[in-house]
Amino acid sequence: MGDRGNIKIGKVFLYTHWGGSDIKKDLKKALEKHERWDDEPYITRIIFDVLSEGKQGDSTGFGISTEICDNDNYILEVDVDNQEIIEWETDDLTVEKERWTFEKFISEEK
């Protein structure tokens, strides 16, 4: 059991075992900082900090991978070069559900 979710940034997947239903809210919170939007390594760390907030140091619950981990929800992709968020409906990243600019994503209710 779990509530698994993934956020893709470049070739990296940030994984949450229990917070998959909240990844839109977590991603919005990270982007609302308006920091390092054009710096893939830094924005990745900022997003992971928000994703794992209050759980740093735990040995379970979160992961970082170069592949999609277990998944129960849609996949969110952060496209740093184009400043866009893409929501994929399937784990194989072939069915795009929705797309937003960073600004549009944080302005909408999540």
C-alpha positions as a Markdown table, in Angstrom:
| # | Residue | x | y | z |
|---|---|---|---|---|
| 1 | Met | 0.0 | 0.0 | 0.0 |
| 2 | Gly | 1.0 | 3.6 | -0.4 |
| 3 | Asp | 0.2 | 6.7 | -2.3 |
| 4 | Arg | 3.1 | 6.7 | -4.7 |
| 5 | Gly | 4.0 | 9.6 | -7.0 |
| 6 | Asn | 6.9 | 10.8 | -9.2 |
| 7 | Ile | 8.1 | 14.2 | -10.4 |
| 8 | Lys | 10.4 | 14.1 | -13.4 |
| 9 | Ile | 13.1 | 16.8 | -13.8 |
| 10 | Gly | 15.5 | 16.2 | -16.7 |
| 11 | Lys | 16.6 | 12.6 | -16.4 |
| 12 | Val | 15.8 | 12.4 | -12.6 |
| 13 | Phe | 12.6 | 11.2 | -10.9 |
| 14 | Leu | 11.8 | 12.3 | -7.4 |
| 15 | Tyr | 9.7 | 9.7 | -5.7 |
| 16 | Thr | 7.3 | 9.8 | -2.8 |
| 17 | His | 5.8 | 6.7 | -1.3 |
| 18 | Trp | 3.1 | 8.3 | 0.7 |
| 19 | Gly | 2.5 | 11.8 | -0.9 |
| 20 | Gly | 1.5 | 11.0 | -4.4 |
| 21 | Ser | -1.9 | 12.7 | -4.1 |
| 22 | Asp | -0.1 | 15.9 | -3.0 |
| 23 | Ile | 2.6 | 16.3 | -5.6 |
| 24 | Lys | 0.8 | 19.1 | -7.3 |
| 25 | Lys | 0.5 | 21.1 | -4.1 |
| 26 | Asp | 4.2 | 20.3 | -3.2 |
| 27 | Leu | 5.4 | 21.3 | -6.7 |
| 28 | Lys | 3.4 | 24.5 | -6.5 |
| 29 | Lys | 4.8 | 25.3 | -3.1 |
| 30 | Ala | 8.4 | 24.8 | -4.4 |
| 31 | Leu | 7.8 | 27.0 | -7.5 |
| 32 | Glu | 6.1 | 29.7 | -5.5 |
| 33 | Lys | 9.5 | 30.5 | -4.0 |
| 34 | His | 10.5 | 31.9 | -7.5 |
| 35 | Glu | 14.0 | 30.7 | -7.0 |
| 36 | Arg | 16.4 | 29.0 | -9.4 |
| 37 | Trp | 13.7 | 28.3 | -12.1 |
| 38 | Asp | 16.4 | 28.3 | -14.7 |
| 39 | Asp | 18.9 | 26.1 | -12.8 |
| 40 | Glu | 17.9 | 22.4 | -13.1 |
| 41 | Pro | 20.1 | 21.0 | -10.3 |
| 42 | Tyr | 19.0 | 23.7 | -7.8 |
| 43 | Ile | 15.3 | 23.6 | -8.7 |
| 44 | Thr | 15.4 | 19.8 | -8.4 |
| 45 | Arg | 16.8 | 20.1 | -4.8 |
| 46 | Ile | 14.3 | 22.8 | -3.9 |
| 47 | Ile | 11.4 | 20.6 | -5.1 |
| 48 | Phe | 12.8 | 17.6 | -3.2 |
| 49 | Asp | 13.2 | 19.7 | -0.1 |
| 50 | Val | 9.5 | 20.5 | -0.2 |
| 51 | Leu | 8.4 | 17.0 | -1.2 |
| 52 | Ser | 10.3 | 15.5 | 1.8 |
| 53 | Glu | 9.7 | 18.4 | 4.2 |
| 54 | Gly | 9.8 | 17.3 | 7.8 |
| 55 | Lys | 11.0 | 13.8 | 6.9 |
| 56 | Gln | 14.7 | 14.5 | 6.1 |
| 57 | Gly | 16.9 | 11.8 | 7.4 |
| 58 | Asp | 14.2 | 9.1 | 7.3 |
| 59 | Ser | 15.4 | 6.0 | 5.5 |
| 60 | Thr | 12.0 | 5.3 | 3.8 |
| 61 | Gly | 9.3 | 7.3 | 2.1 |
| 62 | Phe | 11.3 | 9.1 | -0.6 |
| 63 | Gly | 13.7 | 8.4 | -3.4 |
| 64 | Ile | 15.7 | 9.8 | -6.3 |
| 65 | Ser | 16.1 | 7.7 | -9.4 |
| 66 | Thr | 16.9 | 7.8 | -13.1 |
| 67 | Glu | 13.7 | 5.7 | -13.7 |
| 68 | Ile | 10.1 | 6.0 | -12.8 |
| 69 | Cys | 9.6 | 4.4 | -9.4 |
| 70 | Asp | 6.4 | 2.7 | -8.2 |
| 71 | Asn | 3.5 | 4.9 | -9.2 |
| 72 | Asp | -0.2 | 5.3 | -8.3 |
| 73 | Asn | -0.8 | 8.7 | -9.8 |
| 74 | Tyr | -0.1 | 10.8 | -12.9 |
| 75 | Ile | 3.5 | 11.9 | -13.4 |
| 76 | Leu | 4.5 | 15.6 | -13.3 |
| 77 | Glu | 7.4 | 16.7 | -15.4 |
| 78 | Val | 9.3 | 19.9 | -14.8 |
| 79 | Asp | 10.7 | 21.2 | -18.1 |
| 80 | Val | 13.3 | 23.8 | -16.9 |
| 81 | Asp | 14.3 | 24.9 | -20.4 |
| 82 | Asn | 10.8 | 25.8 | -21.4 |
| 83 | Gln | 9.6 | 26.8 | -17.9 |
| 84 | Glu | 6.7 | 24.3 | -18.2 |
| 85 | Ile | 5.0 | 21.6 | -16.1 |
| 86 | Ile | 3.6 | 18.7 | -18.0 |
| 87 | Glu | 1.2 | 16.2 | -16.5 |
| 88 | Trp | 1.5 | 12.7 | -18.0 |
| 89 | Glu | -1.4 | 10.3 | -17.6 |
| 90 | Thr | 0.6 | 7.2 | -18.0 |
| 91 | Asp | 3.9 | 5.9 | -16.6 |
| 92 | Asp | 5.4 | 5.5 | -20.0 |
| 93 | Leu | 5.2 | 9.3 | -20.6 |
| 94 | Thr | 3.2 | 9.0 | -23.8 |
| 95 | Val | -0.2 | 10.4 | -22.9 |
| 96 | Glu | 0.0 | 14.1 | -22.1 |
| 97 | Lys | -2.9 | 15.2 | -19.9 |
| 98 | Glu | -2.2 | 18.9 | -19.3 |
| 99 | Arg | 0.6 | 21.5 | -19.7 |
| 100 | Trp | 1.2 | 24.8 | -17.9 |
| 101 | Thr | 3.8 | 27.5 | -17.7 |
| 102 | Phe | 5.4 | 27.8 | -14.3 |
| 103 | Glu | 3.5 | 31.0 | -13.7 |
| 104 | Lys | 0.2 | 29.5 | -14.7 |
| 105 | Phe | 0.8 | 26.4 | -12.6 |
| 106 | Ile | 1.4 | 28.4 | -9.4 |
| 107 | Ser | -1.5 | 30.7 | -10.1 |
| 108 | Glu | -4.1 | 27.9 | -10.3 |
| 109 | Glu | -5.7 | 26.2 | -7.3 |
| 110 | Lys | -4.1 | 22.8 | -6.6 |
